[in-house]
Amino acid sequence: MSHVFAKPYSGKNPVPNIATKLTSLVNPERATEAKAQQLQDQSERREEKQTEKTASKLAKGHVMHAKDPTTGEELDIRNADEEPDTRTKGDNVLHQEFPPPDWKEHRDHVLSVTNASIAYISGAFIAAFLCSTFFQSTIWRILCLLPATLFGYTMFFRMNKDAETEFERRVWHAERMRGLRAGSDVDGDGKVTDKERTRESAEWANALIRGLWPIINTDLFSSLVDMVEDIMQSSVPSFIHSVRIADIALGSNSGRITAIRSLPDASTRDNGDATKGGDSLADIGIDADSVSSDDRDALDGDHVNLEVSFAYQGLPSGRTAQSKAENIHLLVEFFLGLKNVYGFRVPVWVEVTGVVGTARARLQLIPDPPFVKTTIVTLMGLPRITICVVPMSKFLPNIMDLPFISGFISSALDTAAAEYVAPRSLTLDLQSLISGDDIKKDTEAIGVIVVHIHRATGVKQMDATGGSADPYVTLTFSRLEKPLYSTRIIKSDCNPVFEETAVLLVDVNTVKLRERISFQLWDSDRMSVDDMMGFAEIDVVDLIRQRGKPVRRVSPLSSPDSRDRPGSIEYTVGYYGKLPPNKEFSTDGSDPSLPDDLRERPEFKDARAVALNDLEAAVLITPPDPEWPSGLLSVQVHEIRDLSVKTMGKERRGGKGREGEKGQDEGEETSEEAEGLPSSYCSISLNDDLVYETRVKPITSSPMFNAGTERFVRDWRKAHVSVTVKDSRMRENDAVLGTVFLKLSEVFTNASEVTRCYSLEKGLGTGRIRISLLFRPVEAKLPPNLLGFDTGMLEIHDVSARSTQVDLSKCELRLKITTAQAEEKVSRKTAEKRDNMVVWAPNSPTKLPVRQRYAAALLISFRDTSGFKTSGRSALGVLWLRDIVDRADGPIEVSLWRAKDGDYSRLKLNYVPPDGDLGYWDSDKEHVERIGTVTLEAAFWPGIAREHYEMLNGRGARTRGSWDEYDRQEKAGFRDAVGAQAVQPPQDHQAQESHETQERDRGRASHGGADETMTEGPVDTQKGNDAAAGEDADGHGTNTVVSADSVEVEEGADTESEGEGEGGHESSGSGEKQGFVGKVKNWRKHEKELHRDHRGIMQAKPVRTAEWIKDNIEDSAHAIKDRFKMKGRHPDVETEV
């Protein structure tokens, strides 16, 4: 795993943190995560050690065996030596002897510190003895000696540390003098002349560093400062709210390179051929023609490997600020207290006094300036870092001189540095850094893996009663601990049929580490730890070899322990790489919506990144190709300028204004740091699903985030991104400062990369936020039903049923979504017979809110209400929402079922195609029978709608925040035609291929027939395309589905076992005369609008605090309730920290 510098933080580029494992006995979910990690260690012996364990072992001086990510060499690594290496290393400056240190000054300094310490300790014990004479009890006399003993230990610790520091300073000064001389006194005149200086050394680099060090503009390190802030924020204890680096300076004392050498690749050293790279694609089994040129250069390009030993030793500093400013120093502000309740700021001066370490770097060489692009850096053991931490007070000592705090801070530094110790690494794009560009022109991911999880068979019963299992499947990379995707839980079933689709992003490091996709089958338990029932793995490199060719496979489950775990899992998987921009869509890069006379003016052109190659240049002037709707979307939030909170009249002045005074401040002047400024953070939502949150930037009007995420977008033509800026506040809910709503089809009109400044709207604040959007299509063509939103609203008009075995005319309908609690009833009074069918036609359509749409089903229950009491379910129809197309209004026909024993649980949880084929059910087929059909006039409207109010507004502050964002966007008119696209969608729910694809597929009919069991529904009737995706570039068909006839069975697998009908907008009914109830509703609506903007009663902070307390109580209640629910290991929302 590697971290990427100067790139937005994401799941592939996480913030380094100091991990702390806590065991919870009352939280089964935490225990499940711990067990998953333990089982992952057992199944993959080469898995990377946890960060805190690595730091602990290296800090104790242990030698660890690791693989060098730069050369591929297996080697032993250890910490940096505490003293300079005096051994001879070839013909360079290290061959020279150290000049003798001034031992007399060292002796005088040590004696002075020792004598003073002895005097203080003696005085402490004398004072303790005199104090003890006032007590007659022996116990009190002993207690009087404890403070003196503790004081003596502290002084002894300080004396020892001071002596070691002084010795190291002398030795490192000798090393510095040896480097400055850098030669041998051949003629014996006592001076090293220019002709006598050693030519093979690193002193030329040190001379350059010494010259540049004092004049480097520290603004260049803004990205580095932001990264260090993030590391500190993720590592501090919980009582510290946030951390801010207020200032940084390099001083006049420069760092040094103590040694440097070049290294060959491991395989080059083994075969002795210097012309062949050791980390070639052939070595990892990838065909060079199967990857793009950019990905090929990143994986296997011209490069050079270097090993650099570095050192920095601070000059002795006194109590004056001028002496401390000579070394590297930072002004850090810690915000302490109780989170969201009380806090205060503590400024701290941090001075770097020493750094010693060794690193290896792999530099990718390119033909264009600056001739270096991607650089991978790894540490050969923990570097030795010493700092001086002094609170901004004349009376407080150096914190590092206190024994216990010293150990804590040193441990924190070691753990943070362990994030980059081999085999981990840091990736830097030197080309972008040198060019001064912070805009991404390409995604970190090189492609995606599309996985269709079909079913599992022959699973072992795991419950203590031996009755059954509650299985679900998670997808992870074999070396990664957290789940990347989780299916729904199917209760009490040993042969679950999932039929869910997941998309995993693949980057360069995933390929280099030879990751494997792990299908993990879990048994969900309500009150205990979930048990892993088995796993199956597939090599990512094998998938890349067959780029664009999906494979359907049945794999046997491997046992995570010594027990025998039978069963198998069936899935379809394929790798799909990125596509280059289509040159036919190239533009001049100008905004077509502007008038002609303004379009060419430079001030009206978007901020453009520096194009460093032909691909980046094409991305900047070529919009996405509508023919390839699916791809990778990168969203990056750079910074916010002039951020402030609106002040309105009395809130600003504190009372009634004077005559002639302006109503509100014009706000022409904004301080970057001042009291009353917001502590802002950003949340990013994709298609109304929260996907990313930045960390809080405390008390500043110019927060710099430089953070973002990469996500797979099913269809960019109808997708949207919303960025909401919030203010983290004390003792009240976080306030929305503003939101930005971006519809991708409107953003990518003239380029695939857009960087613009947007005004914050519909919030309590003002400011301009700088956002970058980048889209790169992939060669995966999903069927139309899989191109929709995961959140939306299902609108049902009429329901008709036909059955010859059951009289349905006396039944009422109950409509329910399996992933939501809402249930709607349709009275039997609305039922009428038409021909051979019973039709329920209510006056108004039934609207059901939907979340997690691709794992949800609509349950259509028929219950007999002819008697005095409603009877049980007479029949059931099931429509899986993955089988319908967004915004397509038309009839949908599904099968009508009756359970012979009255148990419909398997029908409700296991996927059944609309045609009712139960070919994939390995059990319980005989317990259900098809008795007819159900036809629905329905449509799925994408995005959050008014019907989601009960679902989002009653689940605590976090979900209520999602509803608040939607409400603001709707009031602003942002949500018109959400999910719509310029291309006309299908007029019904039949997903059919284009004429071109159909003609071409007729010539390939021999590749297999349609899936007669799993995908013969209204949508999945297309044949699998086994040809490369490039051959299908001109068509509209799918290339991610494989016929069930082409399934591969592995050895050991068990195969038998928005207008008024759209978006949920309500009719205002303005034509009717309002009565008292209507006036009350209007008043309440107006009050909500005032409260949303902290007006009305909400302008008083005590009222907002009371609401915050109420929401926290609700959150706690929901947390306790959810703790004992059965739920899968779903991925968490990606955060910067």
N, C-alpha and C positions, 0 to 999 in steps of 0.2 A: 504494500500500500504506500502511496506517495502523496505528498502535499504539493500543491502548485502555488508558487508565489506570484503575486500581482495578478491573480485570477480570482473571480468571485467565489466565495465559499459555497460549497454544495455537498451533496452526498459523496461525490467522487473527490472533492477537495475539502475535507472536513477541517474544522478548527482543532488544532492540537490541544488536548486538555489533560489534566492530571486526574486520572480515573481513580475513583474510590469505590470499592465494592462494599455494599451494605447488605446484610441478610435480613429479610423480612419474614417473620413467621406467620403473619396474618395476611399476607398478600400473595395469593397463589400465582398471580401473573408474574411477579418478580421471581418467584421460585421457578416458574417455567422457563424464564429467560436464562436463569443460572443453569438449569439442567440442560437447556439447548446448547449452551456454551460448553458444558462438560462433555456432552455427547459429540459435539463438533471436534473437540480435542481427540476423542477416541477414534473418530472416523478419518481424521486427517492429521498424521503425525508431524508433517512439515508445517503445520499452521503456525503463524507468527505468535510469539509470546505476548502476553498482555503487557501494556506499556509500563504499568507500575511494577510488574515483576522484573522486566528487563532493567529498569532503572535501579531497582533494589540490588539485583545481582551485580550489575556493573559498578554500582557505588561501593559494594563490598570488595571490589578488586577481583571478582571472578572473571575468568576467560570464557567467552561465549563463541560458539561456532555458528557462523552465518554465511550467507551468500552475498557477495558484493554485487549490487545491482548495476554497477557501471561496467565491470569487466566480466562478470559471471563467475568469478573465482570463489571457491569455497575456502574460507580462511577463518582464523581465530582473531577476535577483536578484544581489545581491553581499553581501559580508560587511559586518558593522557597522563604521561609521567608528571610528577610534581616538580621535577628539576629538568633543566635543559639537557638534551642528549649530547654527551661529550664524546661519543664514539665516532670513529672515522667512518664516513659514508662517501667513499669515492673521492674524486679530485675536485673538491669545492671548498667553500669556506668552513664547512664542518670539520675539515681536516686540521684546522688551526686550533691551537691551544687557547683556553680562556686566559685573558689577562688577569693577573691576581687581583682580587677585590681588596678594598681597604679594610682589612680586618680590625685595625685599631678603632676606627669609627664604629664598626659593628659591635666591638667589645664594649666601648663606652656607652652606646645606646642600650645594649642589653643590661649592663650593670645599673644604669640609671633607672630603667623600668623595674628591674628586680628589687633594687634597694627601696624604691618608693612603694612597691607592692608589699614588701616585708614590713615596712614601717606602718602602712595602713592596716595590715592584718594584725600586727602587734598591738596597735592602738585599739583595734576592735576587741581583741581578747582582754586587754587591760580594762576597757570600759565594761565588758561583760562581767569580769571578775568583781569589779567594784560594785556593779549593780547587784550581783548575787549575794553580797554581804548584807544587803538589806532584808534578806529572807532567811528564815530558820529551816524551812523544809528543803530536803535534798532534791525533791522533784523540781521545785521552782528554781533552785540553783542550776540544775541541768538545763532547764528550759531557757535560762538566761544565756547559756552558751550557744543555743541553736542559731540565733541571728548572726553571731560572730562566725560560726562555722560556715553558714551559707555565704556570708560576705567573703570569707577567706577562700571558699571554693571559686566564687566568681572572680576574685582578683587573681587567683592562680590560673584560671582559664584564660583571663585577659593577658596575663604575663606570658603564658605559653604561646598564645596566638600571636602576640606582638613580636615575640622573639622569632617565631617561624616566618612571619611576614617580613621582618627586617632582613633575615637571612636570604629569603627568596628575592627580595629587592636587590640585594647585593649580587647574587648569582645572575639574575636576569640583566642587571646593569653590565656585568661582565660579558654576557652573551651579546648585548647590544653593542658594546665596544668592539667585540670581535667582528661583528657584522660590519661596523663602520670602517674598521681597518681592512677586512676582507683581503688578506694577503699575508705574505711572509717577508720578514726583514732579511732579504738575501745578502745585502752588502753590510749588514751589521751596524748601520748608522743610527739605529733606534727609531727610524721612521719607515713607514710603508709608503713608497711612492706609487704613482700611477702605473709604472711599468711592473711593479711588484704585486699589484692587486690580482687576486684570483679571478679569472674570466668566467669559469663555470660556477655560478652561484645565483642566488635570488636577490642580490643586493641592487641590481638594476631596477627590479620591481619595487623594492623598499624605498629607493631614492625617488621613484615616481610617486609612491604613496605618500612619502614625507612632504613632497611638494604640493600634492593635491589636497591632502587632509585638511589643512586649516581653511581652505577657500571653497570647499564643497558646499553648495547650497543645500541646507537641510530640508528644504521643501521637496527635494527629490525622494526623500524617505517617508513621504506621507503614507504610501501604501504599506511600507514596513512598519510604521508606527501603528497603523490600523491593525495589522496582523498581530503585533505584540499585544495590543490592547485586547484583541480577541482571545489570545492565549491566556493572558492574565485573568480575563473575565471568566473563562471556563475553568480556571484553576483555583480561584479564591474560595475561602469558606463561605458558608451560606449567610453569615451575618454581614458580609460585604455585598452591597447591592450591585455596584458597578465600579469600574475603574476607568480613569481617563488619564492619558499622557498629555499634559498641558504644554510641555516644552521638551525639546531634545536638542543637544549640541554635541559635536564631536570633540571639541577642545583642540589644543595644539599638539598634544602627544599622539603620535600615529601608531597604528598597529604594524606588525612585522610578519613577513613570510620567512620562517626559519629554515625551511627545506622544501624542495620541489623536485619531482621526478615524473617521467612518463611511464605508463604501464601498458603492456599489450593485453588483448583479450585473453581469457582463459584458454579457449580452444586454439587460438593462434600460438600461445606458448606451448600447448601440448603437441600440435602438429608441426611446429617449427616453420610454418609458412606465414610470412609477414604480409603477404598480399591479400589474405583472406580475413574478413572480419569474423570475430568470434560469436557474434550475436545475430547471425543472419537468419532470414526467414526460413531457409532450408533446415537450419538446426532445430527449429521448433515445428517443422513439418507443415509450413504454409506455402502454397504456391504463390509466387510473386505476382502472377497475373490476376489473382483473385482479390487483391486489395488495391486501393487507389494509390496514385503516386505520392500524395502527401502522407498517407498512412504508411506507405512503404518506406519513405524517408525517415519517418519517426521511429519505425521499428528496426530498420536495417539501412542506415545511410552512412556516408563517410563521417568518421568521428575520430576523436583523440581522447585518450584517458590520461588523467593527471592525478597525482597524489601530492597534496599540499599540506605542510605542517605550518601552523600559524600560531602567533602569540601576541598578546597585548598585555603590557604591564604598566599600570598607572604610576605616574610620578607622585612622590610623597606630597600630601596636601595637609594644610593646617586648618585653622578654624575660619579663615577668611574665605569669602566667596570667590575671590580672584584665584586663590591657589586651587580650590576645588574645580574651577572651570577649566583647568588645563587638561583634565581627563574627560572621557566620555561620560556624560551625565544626562539624567532625565528628571523632570519634575512630574511626579505621579500623584494624582489625587484619588484617594479612596473614599467611597461613600458608604458609611457604616450605619448600623442601626437595625431596626425591625422592618422587614420588607413590607412596603405599602402602608406602614404605620408611622414610623419615625426614622429620620436619617440626618446625618451631619457629615461634613466634608473634612477629611484629614489630608493635608498636603505633605508629601514625603520627597526628600531629595535622594536620588539613587545615583551613586557614583560607581562606575565599573573600574575596579582596581586590577583585575587580571583575567585573562582568558588564554588557555592553552589547549590545543587540540590538533587532530589530524583529520583531513577530509579527502575524499576522492570525488572526482568530477568526470563526467562523460560529456564532451562538447560535440554537438552535431554541427558539422561543417557544411556551409552552403556557398555557392559561387558568387553570390551578391553581397555587397557590404551590409553589415559589418562582418560577414563571413562566418558568423556563429549564430545558431538559432536556439534550439532546445538544449538545455543543459540539465543533467541529472546530478545532484550532489548528495552524497551520503557521508555520515560521520563514522570513523573507525573507532568506536567507543565513545564514552561520554567525555566531552571537553571539561576541563577544570575551570570553573567560573567562580570568581570572587567579586563581591560587591560590597559597597558601604552604603547602608541605608540610614539616613539621618532625618528624623522628623523636623519640620520647619520651626524649631524652637531652640533657644540658646541653652536651655536647661536639660534637654533630653539627650542621652548618649547615642552612640552608634548601635543600632539594633543588632547588628551582626556580632557585637561583642558580648551579647547575652547568650548563655549556653543553649537554652531550649529553643528560643526563637531562631537562633542561628541554624540549628539542625533542621527546623521546619522549612525555612526559606531555601536552604541548600537542597533539601529533598525535593522541593517544588521545582527548582531550576533543573535538577537532574532528570526529573520525570518529563518536563517539557522538552529537554534536549533529546531524551530517548525516542521522541517521535521521529527523529531523523537518523538514528543509528541503524546501520546495516542489519537486516535487509531492507529497511525502510529508506525513503529517499525524499528529496525536495526537488521539484521540477521548476525551472526558471526559463522563461522565453527571453533570452538576452536580446534578441532582435527587437522585440517590442519594448523592452526596458530602455535600450539605447535610443530608440526612436522617440521615446517619451509618450507612447500611445497607451491608453488604458481601455481601449475599445476592442472587444473580441470580434474577430473576423471569421472564426471557425469554432466549432463546438469541441469540447474535450472528448466526447464520445465519437468513435469511428463508425459506429453502426448500432443496430439493435438486434435482439433475439426475441422473436415472437413465439410464445409458447401457448398452445391450446391444451389445457388439462381436461382430458375426457372422463376417465373413471379409474377406480381402483377395484380390484377383485381379490377374493379369498383372503381378506384381512382377518387377522387373529382377534378374537374377543379379548378386550383389555379390562373391562370393568371387574370390580372385586366380586360381584355376584355371578360373573361369567355369562351375563345375559347377552351383551352386545358391545359395540364401540360407538363413539361419537367422533368420527374422523374428519379431519380437514388437512389440506396440503399447503405447505409453505415452500417458496422458492428462495434459495440463497446461493451465493457463490461459496464454494467449498472452503475458502480461506476467510470468508467474511462471516461475522456472527449474526448480524441483524437480518431479519426477514425482509426480502424485497417485494414479496407478494404473498397474500394469504387468501385461500378460498373460503367460502362459507362453511359452517359446521353442519354436517348432516347427522342428525341424532339417530342412534340405535340402528346402525346399518353397517354391515360388514362388506357390502358391495356397492359403495356410493358411486353415483353418476354425477359429476360436477359440471362438465362442459363450461369452463370458464377460460378466459383469455388474459394473458399477462404479457407485458412488453418490458424487457430488461435492457438497460443501456450498457454498451461495451466500450471501454476505453483502452488505450495502449497498455497500461499497466495490467489490466485484466488478461491481456494476451501474453505479456511477458512473464507473468507469474503462473502461467498455465492453469488458470482457474477452471473449475468444473462447476456446471450447474447442478445443484443438489435439490432433488425433489424429496422433501421430508414429509412423511405422513404421520400426523399426530392424533392422539386420542384426547379430546377435550374433557376435563373434569371440572365440576362446579366448585368443589371444596378442597381440592388437592392439586398437586403438580400435574400438568399435562404430560402424558407418556408418549415417547416416540415409538411408533409401531414399525418403522423401517424407512429406508431411504434408497434412492437410486441416483446415479450421477452420470453426466455426459460431458465430454471434454469440449470446451469452447473452441479450441483450435480445430477440432474435427468439424465443427459447424462452419467455421470460416472457410475451410477447404471446399465446402459445398455451398458456396455463397449463392443465395437466391433459390435454393432447392430445399424445401421443407421435407422433413422425414417424419413419418408416423411410426411409432414404436411402442411395443409392450416390453417393459423392463421388470425383471424380478426385484423385489424389495430386499435389500441387505439389512441384516439385523444390527442395531446399534450396540448390542451387548452380546453376551455368550448364549443367550436364549435363541431358540429357533423361531423365526418370525416369517411365516408363509405370506404369500400375497404378491401381487404385481400391480403396476400402474401403467396406464396407457395415455400417451400424449403425442402431440405433434409439435415439432420444434424446427426452427430455421433461422439462419443468420441473414441479415439484409444490411448492406453497406450504404453509405451516403452517396448521393448523386451530385455531379457537378451542376452549376447553373446552366440553364438552357440559353444558349446564345441567341436564339430566335426572339427572346423576350428582352434583350438588352435595351436600355434606355440611356438618356444623357444624364441621369441622376437627379434631374430637377423634379419639383413637385408639380404634377399635372393639374392640380386644383387651383393653382395660382394664375393670375392674369399673365398674358404674354409679356407685357412690359416689365413685370416684376420677377418673372421666373428666372431670368439670367442674372439678376443682381446678386452679388455675393452675400449680402446680409440676409437674403431670403432662402439661402441654401442650407440644408441640414449640415450639422457638424459631421465631417467625414473622417473616418479613420485613415491612417497611413497604410496604403496598400503595399505590401512587401513582396508579393508575387502575383502571378496571373490569376490564380484562384481567388485571392482576396480582392483583387481589382474587379473581377466579375461579380462577386457577391455584393459589392457596393453599388452596382449599377443594374443588376438583374433581379427582377421580382421572382417569387417562386412560380413554378410551373403548376397550373391547376390540374394537370394530368396526374401529378403525384401529390395527393393531398396530405399524406402522412409523413411525419418527419420529426426532427429534433428542434426544439425551441429553447433558446437561451434567453433568460430575462436577467438583466443586471441593473441594480440600483446603484448609481455612482454617488450622488450627493444631493443635498438640499441647500438652496441659497435663500437668505433672508427669511428664515422660518420664524414665525412669531404667532402668538395667540391673539385673536381679535379682542379688542377692548371696546365696550359699548357704553357710552354715557356714564351712568352712575357707578358702574363697575370700575371705570377708570379713575374718576375723580373722587369717589368716596362720598359724594353728596350731590346736591343740586348745583348745577353750573351757574356761573355769574352771567349777568346780562351781556350779550355781545361775544361770549366765549364760544369757540367752535364746539360742535357737538361731539366730534371724535378726533383723536389724533390722526394726523396724516401719515405718520409712520415713515418719514423720509430717512431717518437715521436708525440703524439697527446695530447693536453691539454684538460681537461674535460670542462673548461670554459675559453674562450678567445675571443677576438674580431675577427670577420670574420667567426665564426662558424655558421652553419645553424640553423634556427628556424624551426624545423621539425614537421610534422604531417603526419599521415597515413590515407589512404582511403582504404576500403575493398570493393571489388566487388565480387559478386557471379553470375556466368554465365553471365558476362558482364553487370550486373545491379549493380549500386552503392548502397550499403546497410548500410555503416557505415563510420563515420569519427571521428578520435580522435581530441583532442584539440592540440593547438600549444605548443610545449616545446621550450621556447626561448633560443637561444644562448648556446647550449651545444653539446658536441660530444658524450654524453652518455645519451640520453633521455630515461626515464623510463615511459612507457605508462600504462602497466598492464590494458589494456582496450580491449573490444571485444564485440561480439554480438552472439546471437543464432538465427538461421534461420531454417525454414523447407526446406529440399532439396527433390525435387521430385524423383530424381534418382542419387544416389551418384556414380554410375558406369560411368557416363558420365559428371558429374559436374566438375567445376573447380573454384578455388578461386585465385584472384590476389590481392596482397597487394602492393600499390604504396606509396612510401615515397616522400613527397614534401617539398620544402623550402618556407616558407612564407616570401616574400620579400617586401621591400618598393618601391613603384612607378614602379613596374613591375609585370608581371604575375608570379604566383608561379612556380618555376622550379622543374622538376621531378629529384630527386636525384637517384632514382633507383626503380626497380620493381621486384617482386617475383611472379612467375606464378606456381601454384600448381594444378595438376590434381589429384583429390581425388583417382581415381583408382590406381594411381602410389604411392600415399602417404600411403594409408591404405593397404599395402601388408602383413604386419605381426602383425598389432595391430589396434585397433579402436581409440587409442589415440597416437599422435605423437607430440613430441616437438623437434624441431631442430633449428639450426642457419643457415640462408640462406644468401648468398652474394647478395648485391644489384647490379642489372645488368641494362645495357642499360639506364643509367642516367648520371647526372652531378656529382654524388657523389659516395663515396665508404663507405663501412661499412658492418657489419653483423647484421642482424635482427633476433631476437628469436621469433618464432611463435609456438603456440600450436593449433592443430586441434583435435577435438573430434567428433565422430559420434556415435549416438545411434539410432538404427532403431525403428520404430513404426509399429504396426500391421495393418496399413492401406495399402491396395493394390489398387492403382489408375489404371484405364484403361491406356493402352499404350499411347493413345493420350494426356493424361494429365501428362506424365512423361517428357515432353520436356522443351525447353528453352522458355522464354518470349521474347527474342530478337533473331532475325535471318534474313535470306534472303530467299524469295520465288522465286524459279527458275521454269519458265514455258516454256516448249518446244513447244508443239503443242496444239491447241485448236480446238475441233470439236463440231459442234452443229447440232441437228436434230430437225426440226419443220415442220409441215404440214400446218401451218396457216400463217407463215411469210416467205418471201423470204430473206434469210440472206446472199446470195452470193454477194450482192452489199453493204454489211455493213463493216465498219471498226470496229476493237475491241479497247476498252479502258479499261485498267486494272488499278485498283486503290485499295490501302489498306485504310480502313476507318480511321486508327489511324495515317496515314502519309499523307504528302502533295504530294508525288510523284505520277505521273500518266504516264503510258506508253501506246503508241498507236501501234497497229498492222494494217498496211495498208490492204485495201481490195484487193490490187494487189497480195498479198500472198495467197488469198483464192482460193480454188479449190474444186470441187465437187467430192466426192468419194462415190459411192453407193448412199445411201439416206442422206448423211451427207455433210456439208460444213466444210472444214478443213482449218485452218489458220496455215501455217507452215513457219514461218520466218527463215532466214538463221542462225540467232543466237538466243539463248534463251533470254526470257525477265526476268530480275532480278529486284525484288522489295524489298527494305529494310523494315523490320518489327520491330516495337516496340509495347509492350503491346499486344502480339500475342493472348492471351486468351480472349481478348475483341475486337479483330479485325476481319474483314471480307474482303474477296477479292470480289470486285464488277466487274463483267464482263458485260460491256455495249456494245450493238450492235447499231451502228448509221449508218443510210443510207447516203452514200456519192455519190450516182449515179447522183445527180443533180449538179447545180452550187454551191449550198450551203448545208452544212451538216445539215440534219434534226435532230429532237429530237431523244430521245432514242426509238428504236423500240422494244427492249427486254432487259431483265436483268437476269443474273445468279448470285447467291450469294453463295460463299463458306466460311463458318466460319472456321477460321484456328484452332480452338480448335478440329476440327474433323479429323485432319490429324496427322500422326506420323512423328517424326523427322527422317530425312535421309532415309525415305522410298520412293523409286522412283517407280511410277506406275500410272495407270489411276485413275482419280477421277471423279465420275459422280455426277452432281448436276442438279437441276431442272431449267428450263428456264421459265421466267415469263413475262407476259405483263399486265400492269396496264390499266384498261378500261378508266380512266380519265387522264392518263399520269403522275400520282403522284406515284413515286416509293419510297417515303420517308420511309414508314413503312417496306418495304422489306429490305431497306438498314440498318435499325437500329435494328429491332427485329429478334431474332434468328429463323431460319427456318432450319429444318433438311434437309440433301441432298436429301432425297426421296420426299420432297415437302409436307409433311403432315402438314396442318395448323390446326390441332385439338386444339391447345392451343391458337389460335387467337380468341378472344372473339368479335372482331369487324373487319370490313373492309375485311372480307373474299371474299365478293361478288365483291370487287373492283379490284381484281387481278385474273388472270387465268393462269393455267399452260399450256404452248403451246409446250413444248418439253423438251429436255435434253441437257446439255453441258458436254463434257468430256475433261478433262485436263490431259496432261502428265506433271506432276509437282512434285516437291520435296521441302521440307523445310529444309534448312541447318542452324543448330543452331549457334548462336554467331554473333558478329559484323563482317561485311564484308566490302569490298571496296565500295559497293553500299550505305553504310551509311554515306559516306563522306559529301554529301550535307546536310543530316539531322543533323549531329553532328557538322560539321565545321562552320556552319553559324548561330549558335544560341548563340553566346557569349562565354566568357572565360570558363565557367563551362563545357558546352557540348564539346567545343573544347579540353578541358583537357581529356575527355573520348576518343576522337579520337586520341589524342597524345599517350595515354596509349596503345591503340590498335596498333598504328603504330609501337611503340617501340617493343611490344611483337611480332608482325609479323616479323619485321626485325631480331629479335633474334631467330626466328624459334620456338617460344613457342606455336603457334596456329595451329600446324599441328594436324589434326584429332580432332579438337574441337567438342565436343558433341558425339564423337564415343565411343563405348564400346566394351569390349571383347566378350560379348554375341551378337550373330547375331540378328539384329533387324528384324522386320517383312518385308517381301519382297513386300508387298503392304500396302495399308492404311486400311485393314480390321483387327481390333483388336480382335483376337480370343483367347479363353482360351486354356490351355494345355489339353492334353488328360486325365490326371489324374483329373483335375477339371471338365471336361465335364462328365466323368464317375460318379463322385460323385454328380454332380448337377442333373443327371437324376433321382437319388433317392429322390431329393428334389424339383421336378418339381411343387409340389403343393404349393410352396411358392409364386407363382405369375408369370405371364407371362412377356414377354418383354414389355418395355415401347413403346407403339405403336405410341406415339405422339411426345415425346421430344427426345428420345434416340434411334431411330431406324436407325440412320445414319450409315456411314461406321464404326464408332467406338463404339458408345454407344448402341450396340445391346445386351450387356450382361445382364443377369438377376441379380436382386439384391440378395445379399447374406445376409439373416437375421441371419445366424448362427454366433457364436462367431468367432473372427478372429483366435483364437488358433486352431480351428478345420480345418482351411484352411492353416496351416503352411507349408504343403508339396505341395501346388498347386501354380498355377500362375494366378488364376483368380482375380477378383476384389471383394472387400467387402465394398465399399463406395457408391454403387449405389442401389437405391430402386425402384422397379417397380411402375409405376403410378397407377396400380391397387391396391397397398397397401397403398395409401395415406390416412393419418388421417386428417379428417376435424374437426377442433375445433368448438365449439358452437359459433355461431354468425358470422362465416366466410361466405363470399359471393363467392360461387364457380361458379356462372354463369356470373355474371358481367365479301572436300579439295583436292584432286587431282585437275585436271583442271576443272572439273565440280563441285567441291565441295568447299563451303566456299566462292565462288565469286571471286576466284583468276583470274586475267586477264592474257591473253596470252601475252608474251613479244614480239612475232613476231621477234625474233632474226635472223630468216632466211632471212628476207627481207633487202635490202640495205637501210640504213638510208638516208633520205634527209635532207633538211634544217629544216623542221618542226620537224623531229625526233630528230635532234641535239638540237633544242630549248627545246623540252620536256625533254631530258636527262639532259640538263643544269639546267632547273628549278627543276627537281627531285633532282639533286645533291645539289642545293642551299637549298632546304627544309631540306635535311639531315644535312647540315651544321648548319642551323638555329635552328634545333631541339636541337643540342648540344651546342648552344650559340657560334657558330663559324661563320666565314665569317663576314658579316655586323652586325650580332646579338651579336658579342662579345663586341660591344660598348653599354654601358648602356643607353645613350640617345635614341638609336634606340629601345631598349626594353621598355623604358618608353613611347615612342610614340605608340608602339603597345598596351601597357597597357591602355593608354588613349583611343585609338580607341575601344578596347574591352569593356571598361566601358561605352562608348557611345552606343555601340550596345546592351549591357545588359540593359541599361536604356530604350532604344527604345523597346526592346522585353518585358520588364516589363510593360511598358505603354500599349503596344498592348495586352498583355495577361490579363491585369487587367479587361478588358471589354469582355473577352471571357467567354462562359459558360463552367464551369468545376466543377467536383465533388470534394468532400472533401477527396482527396487522402491522405494517410499517408505520412508524410515528411520522408526524409532520416534520419535514426537514427544517432545521434551524441553523443559524449561524453559530450558536453556542449550544 
